[in-house]
Amino acid sequence: MTHREQVFPGKQQGLSLTALILVLMVFGLFALLAIKIVPSFLEYRAVRDGVTRAKAAGGSSAEMQKTFDKFAEINDIETIRGRDLVISRDSETPEISFAYEKRIPLTARATLVIDYDGTTDPRGVVADKAGDAN
């Protein structure tokens, strides 16, 4: 014998209107955050790719900065320029680091601040601007 639930014709199941509105508000908040944050993250990935290409191009520090600036112009990167890169030559190969802050306005009085940084150094050490820059 199997046990079956009895379904009463007057009993309703599902979400109430209030619960539906609450769920839609939560999804809307996540969608708003995604719409605001994803372009910033994509720009960060483009910056990382530009730094990698500038290192691969080689040359002097000025030449690597120019290579990055060309890449930034093509890929519409506006948050960082070649002059903002920290190029260190501690070893035989130059390492390029960068760090910048992105402010994303959410409402009139709320702003999301994201700190991005990266480096081509295999050790993952991000050089500071005041440090060894050539």
C-alpha positions in Angstrom: 0.0 0.0 0.0 1.2 3.4 -0.8 0.5 6.5 1.2 -1.1 9.3 -0.8 -1.7 12.8 0.2 -5.2 14.0 -0.1 -5.6 17.2 -2.1 -8.4 19.4 -0.9 -10.0 21.6 -3.6 -9.9 24.7 -1.4 -6.2 24.5 -0.5 -3.9 26.7 -2.7 -0.3 26.2 -3.2 2.5 28.4 -4.6 3.9 31.8 -4.0 1.9 34.7 -2.7 2.1 38.1 -4.5 4.2 39.5 -1.7 6.7 36.6 -1.9 6.8 37.0 -5.7 7.6 40.7 -5.5 10.3 40.0 -2.9 11.9 37.4 -5.1 11.8 39.7 -8.1 13.4 42.5 -6.0 16.3 40.2 -5.0 16.8 39.1 -8.6 16.6 42.8 -9.7 19.3 43.8 -7.2 21.6 41.0 -8.4 21.0 42.0 -12.1 21.8 45.6 -11.3 25.0 44.6 -9.6 26.0 42.4 -12.5 25.2 45.0 -15.1 27.4 47.5 -13.2 30.3 45.2 -12.3 30.8 42.9 -15.4 32.0 45.7 -17.7 34.6 46.7 -15.0 35.8 43.2 -14.8 36.0 42.8 -18.5 38.1 46.0 -18.7 40.4 44.5 -16.0 40.9 41.4 -18.1 41.7 43.6 -21.1 44.3 45.5 -19.0 45.9 42.1 -18.0 46.1 41.1 -21.7 47.6 44.4 -22.6 50.3 44.2 -20.0 51.1 40.6 -21.2 51.4 41.8 -24.8 53.5 44.8 -23.8 55.9 42.5 -22.0 56.0 40.1 -25.0 56.8 43.0 -27.3 59.8 43.8 -25.1 62.1 46.8 -25.6 62.7 49.7 -23.3 60.3 50.8 -20.6 59.0 53.6 -22.9 58.5 51.2 -25.8 56.5 48.8 -23.5 54.4 51.8 -22.3 53.7 52.8 -25.9 52.7 49.2 -26.8 50.3 49.1 -23.9 48.9 52.6 -24.9 48.2 51.3 -28.4 46.5 48.2 -27.1 44.5 50.4 -24.6 43.3 52.7 -27.5 42.2 49.7 -29.6 40.4 48.0 -26.7 38.8 51.2 -25.3 40.7 51.0 -21.9 40.3 54.3 -20.1 41.2 53.5 -16.5 44.9 53.1 -16.9 47.6 54.3 -19.3 51.1 53.2 -20.1 52.6 55.8 -17.8 50.8 54.2 -14.9 52.5 50.8 -15.3 55.3 49.9 -13.0 58.1 48.2 -15.0 60.8 46.6 -12.9 64.0 45.1 -14.2 65.4 43.1 -11.2 66.0 40.0 -13.2 67.0 39.5 -16.9 63.4 39.9 -18.0 61.3 43.0 -17.2 58.2 42.5 -15.1 55.2 44.8 -15.4 52.8 45.5 -12.6 49.7 47.7 -12.4 47.2 48.7 -9.7 44.1 50.9 -10.0 40.9 51.6 -8.3 37.5 51.5 -10.0 34.5 53.4 -8.5 31.1 52.3 -9.7 28.2 54.5 -8.7 25.2 52.4 -7.6 22.8 55.1 -6.3 23.1 58.8 -5.5 24.8 58.1 -2.2 26.3 54.6 -2.6 29.4 53.8 -4.6 31.1 50.4 -5.0 35.0 50.6 -5.0 37.0 47.8 -6.5 40.8 47.6 -6.3 42.3 45.8 -9.3 46.0 44.9 -9.5 48.1 42.5 -11.5 51.6 41.6 -12.6 53.6 39.6 -15.1 55.9 38.4 -12.3 55.5 34.6 -11.9 55.9 35.1 -8.1 52.8 37.3 -8.2 54.5 40.3 -6.5 52.9 43.6 -7.5 55.5 46.3 -7.5 54.5 49.7 -6.0 54.7 52.9 -8.0 57.3 54.4 -5.5 59.4 51.3 -5.8 61.9 50.4 -8.5 60.4 51.8 -11.7 62.5 52.3 -14.8 
